[in-house]
Amino acid sequence: MKTIKVGDVTIGQGHPVYFIAEIGINHNGDMQIAKKLLDATFVTGWSCAKFQKRTPDICVPEHQKNVMRKTPWGEMTYLDYRYRLEFEKKQYDYIDKYCREKPLHWTASVWDINALDFILNYDVPFIKVPSAKITDTEIMAECAKSGKPIFFSSGMSTLEEVDTAVEIVEKYTSEYVLFHTNSSYPAKHDELNLRLIETLRQRYGCITGYSGHEYDLEPSVVATALGALVIERHVTTDHNLWGSDQASSLEPDGMFKLRNRVASALSTMGDGQKVVIGAELEARRKLRG
């Protein structure tokens, strides 16, 4: 069965689910909030903390750059707001050192080539491409050529668009994880279509993950029962903080509960072989004679 190595961890059937805590920009540009979320990731036994890295001048559309926006830090242009949220070298140097001391994996989703080059200055275990960028053929190719495993999400994409992304990646590497994702925030249960996890695995013969944007825990648990070997969820210290991702994020208590529920659910799955187990033998003797 297919496995891949991310840092010192193996992902594949028979190995523990790999949990990614998507901090993203929920830190609101505040390193103290980021540290609390790194601590929560470590204490709850999750595998990796993930940020988002953008070059705002590249990623913000021209027509939005000078649009004024009200923020907790006052009214400013949307471009200035994006820079206000962005961590740079000083902050990432600290994150890298802080995670190594625990130790804890960390990485980032990259939204442009400059962001990719920036993150590759660090020994991250993999590179993530968000759903919004998997139709960017340049980013997909450069990430696949980076020498790092590439994780990418398939939200808001047609199957044909996913085909193209996989084709690009497979030109350069077989070390990838493809995530089923519903890119609405929060995602409704009846729109999650979790059976796509199996569809993607069969279509591409790859390791599949699930990146969830729902309020609760159950869909992520079901996703692992359906074969997702990597689970990614947004995390926060407080649902009431500023930011569009906070409401559909897990607080530390939810992170702890999700990891335990996944472990409990997977322990019930077994290997599919029909055998009479030892605990049944006494009942068999009594009831059948």
C-alpha positions in Angstrom: 0.0 0.0 0.0 1.1 3.5 -0.8 2.9 5.5 2.0 4.7 8.8 2.0 7.2 10.3 4.5 6.7 13.8 5.9 9.6 14.7 8.0 10.0 11.8 10.5 6.4 10.6 10.1 4.9 8.0 7.7 1.4 8.6 6.3 -0.4 5.6 5.0 -2.7 2.7 5.8 -1.8 1.2 9.2 -0.3 4.4 10.4 -1.9 7.0 12.7 -4.0 9.7 11.0 -2.0 12.9 10.4 -3.7 15.9 11.9 -3.0 19.4 10.5 -4.0 22.4 12.7 -4.7 25.1 10.1 -3.8 28.3 12.0 -3.9 30.1 8.7 -4.4 33.8 9.5 -6.4 33.2 12.7 -3.4 34.6 14.6 -4.5 38.1 13.3 -0.9 39.1 13.0 -0.3 38.6 16.7 2.6 36.2 17.6 1.2 35.6 21.1 -2.0 34.2 19.6 0.1 32.1 17.2 2.1 30.8 20.1 -1.0 29.7 21.9 -2.2 27.9 18.9 1.2 26.1 18.5 1.0 25.1 22.1 -2.6 23.8 21.6 -1.4 21.8 18.5 1.3 20.2 20.5 -0.6 19.5 23.7 -3.6 18.0 21.9 -1.3 15.6 20.1 -1.9 17.0 16.6 0.8 16.4 14.0 1.4 19.7 12.4 0.6 23.4 12.6 0.0 25.2 9.3 0.1 28.9 8.4 -0.7 30.7 5.1 1.9 32.7 3.3 1.0 35.3 0.7 2.7 38.2 -1.1 -0.2 40.7 -0.8 1.0 42.8 -3.8 0.7 39.7 -5.9 -2.3 38.0 -4.4 -4.6 41.0 -3.9 -6.5 41.9 -7.2 -5.8 45.4 -8.4 -9.4 46.4 -8.1 -9.4 45.5 -4.4 -6.1 47.0 -3.3 -7.4 50.5 -2.5 -10.8 49.5 -1.2 -11.2 50.8 2.3 -12.0 48.3 5.1 -13.0 48.6 8.7 -10.7 46.5 10.9 -9.9 46.1 14.6 -6.9 48.2 13.9 -8.8 51.1 12.3 -9.9 51.8 8.7 -7.3 51.0 6.1 -7.0 49.8 2.5 -7.5 46.1 1.8 -3.9 45.9 0.7 -2.7 47.4 4.0 -5.0 45.0 5.9 -3.5 42.0 4.2 0.0 43.2 5.1 -1.2 43.8 8.7 -2.0 40.0 8.9 1.1 38.7 7.2 4.0 37.2 9.1 7.4 37.8 7.7 11.0 36.5 8.3 11.3 37.6 11.9 8.0 35.9 12.9 8.7 32.7 10.8 12.2 32.4 12.3 10.6 32.5 15.7 7.9 29.9 14.7 10.6 27.6 13.3 12.7 27.8 16.5 9.7 27.4 18.7 8.4 24.3 16.9 11.8 22.6 16.8 12.1 23.0 20.6 8.8 21.1 21.2 9.2 19.3 18.6 6.3 20.0 16.3 5.9 19.9 12.5 5.0 23.2 10.9 4.5 24.4 7.4 2.4 26.9 5.3 0.0 27.0 2.4 1.6 29.1 -0.4 -0.4 31.4 -2.5 2.3 32.6 -5.0 5.8 31.8 -6.2 7.5 34.3 -3.9 5.7 32.7 -0.9 6.9 29.3 -2.0 10.5 30.5 -2.3 10.2 32.1 1.2 8.8 28.9 2.9 11.4 26.7 1.2 14.0 28.6 3.3 12.8 26.4 6.2 13.0 22.7 6.5 9.2 22.2 6.4 7.9 18.6 6.1 5.6 19.4 3.1 4.2 22.2 1.1 0.4 22.9 0.9 -1.5 24.4 -2.0 -4.9 25.7 -1.2 -8.0 25.0 -3.2 -8.0 28.5 -4.7 -4.6 27.9 -6.3 -4.7 24.4 -7.8 -5.6 25.8 -11.2 -2.5 27.9 -11.1 -0.3 25.6 -13.2 2.9 27.5 -12.3 2.5 27.1 -8.6 1.5 23.5 -8.9 4.5 22.7 -11.0 7.0 24.6 -8.8 5.7 23.0 -5.6 5.9 19.6 -7.2 9.5 20.2 -8.2 10.5 21.6 -4.8 11.7 18.2 -3.4 9.0 18.4 -0.7 5.8 16.3 -0.6 2.9 18.4 -1.9 -0.5 18.5 -0.3 -3.3 20.1 -2.2 -7.0 20.7 -1.8 -9.7 20.2 -4.4 -12.4 22.6 -3.2 -14.5 24.6 -5.7 -12.9 22.6 -8.5 -14.3 20.4 -11.2 -13.1 16.8 -11.6 -11.4 17.9 -14.9 -9.5 20.7 -13.0 -8.4 18.1 -10.4 -7.3 15.8 -13.2 -5.1 18.6 -14.6 -3.6 19.4 -11.2 -2.8 15.7 -10.5 -1.3 15.4 -14.0 1.1 18.3 -13.4 2.1 17.1 -10.0 2.8 13.5 -11.2 5.2 14.8 -13.8 7.6 15.6 -11.0 6.7 13.6 -7.9 4.6 10.7 -6.6 4.8 12.2 -3.1 1.5 13.9 -2.7 -1.8 14.0 -0.7 -5.0 15.1 -2.4 -7.7 16.5 -0.1 -11.4 16.5 -0.5 -12.7 19.9 0.5 -15.9 21.9 0.4 -14.8 25.5 0.3 -17.8 27.1 1.8 -17.4 28.6 5.3 -19.0 27.0 7.3 -19.8 24.0 5.1 -23.3 22.4 5.4 -23.5 18.7 6.2 -25.7 17.9 3.2 -23.2 19.5 0.9 -20.1 17.7 2.1 -20.3 14.7 -0.2 -17.7 12.7 1.8 -17.9 9.8 -0.5 -15.7 11.8 -2.8 -12.8 10.7 -0.6 -13.1 7.2 -2.0 -13.7 8.6 -5.6 -10.5 10.5 -5.5 -8.5 7.6 -4.0 -9.7 5.2 -6.7 -9.4 7.7 -9.6 -5.8 8.7 -8.8 -4.5 5.8 -6.6 -3.2 8.4 -4.1 -3.3 9.1 -0.4 -6.4 11.2 0.3 -7.1 13.7 3.1 -10.0 15.8 4.2 -9.9 19.5 4.9 -13.1 20.3 6.8 -14.8 23.7 7.2 -17.9 22.6 9.1 -18.8 23.7 12.7 -18.7 20.3 14.3 -16.6 17.1 14.6 -18.6 14.3 13.1 -17.8 14.8 9.4 -14.1 14.7 10.1 -14.6 11.4 12.0 -16.6 9.9 9.2 -13.9 11.1 6.7 -11.3 8.9 8.4 -13.7 5.9 8.3 -14.0 6.5 4.6 -10.3 6.4 4.2 -8.9 9.9 4.7 -5.4 9.5 6.2 -4.9 13.2 6.8 -7.3 15.6 8.5 -7.0 19.3 8.3 -9.1 21.7 10.4 -8.9 25.4 11.1 -8.1 26.1 14.7 -8.6 29.2 16.9 -8.2 30.2 20.5 -11.6 31.8 20.5 -14.5 31.7 18.0 -15.3 35.3 18.8 -12.0 36.7 17.5 -11.9 38.9 14.4 -11.8 37.0 11.1 -14.0 35.1 8.7 -12.4 31.7 9.5 -12.9 31.8 13.3 -16.5 30.6 13.4 -15.8 27.3 11.6 -12.5 26.7 13.5 -11.9 24.3 16.4 -10.9 25.6 19.8 -8.4 23.5 21.7 -11.0 21.5 23.5 -12.5 20.5 20.1 -9.1 19.6 18.8 -8.6 17.2 21.7 -12.1 15.7 21.3 -11.6 15.2 17.5 -8.4 13.3 17.9 -9.9 11.0 20.5 -13.1 10.4 18.5 -11.1 9.5 15.4 -9.0 7.1 17.4 -12.1 5.5 18.9 -13.9 5.3 15.5 -11.0 3.7 13.8 -10.6 1.1 16.5 -14.0 -0.2 15.6 -13.2 -0.7 11.9 -11.1 -4.0 12.2 -9.6 -5.7 9.2 -12.8 -7.0 7.5 -11.9 -10.7 8.2 -14.7 -12.8 9.6 -13.4 -14.7 12.7 -15.0 -15.9 15.9 -13.1 -13.9 18.5 -12.2 -15.3 21.9 -14.8 -13.1 23.7 -17.5 -14.8 21.6 -16.5 -18.4 22.4 -18.2 -18.6 25.8 -21.5 -17.2 24.3 -21.1 -19.7 21.5 -20.8 -22.6 24.0 -23.8 -21.4 26.0 -26.1 -20.6 23.2 -25.3 -23.4 20.7 -24.3 -26.2 23.1 
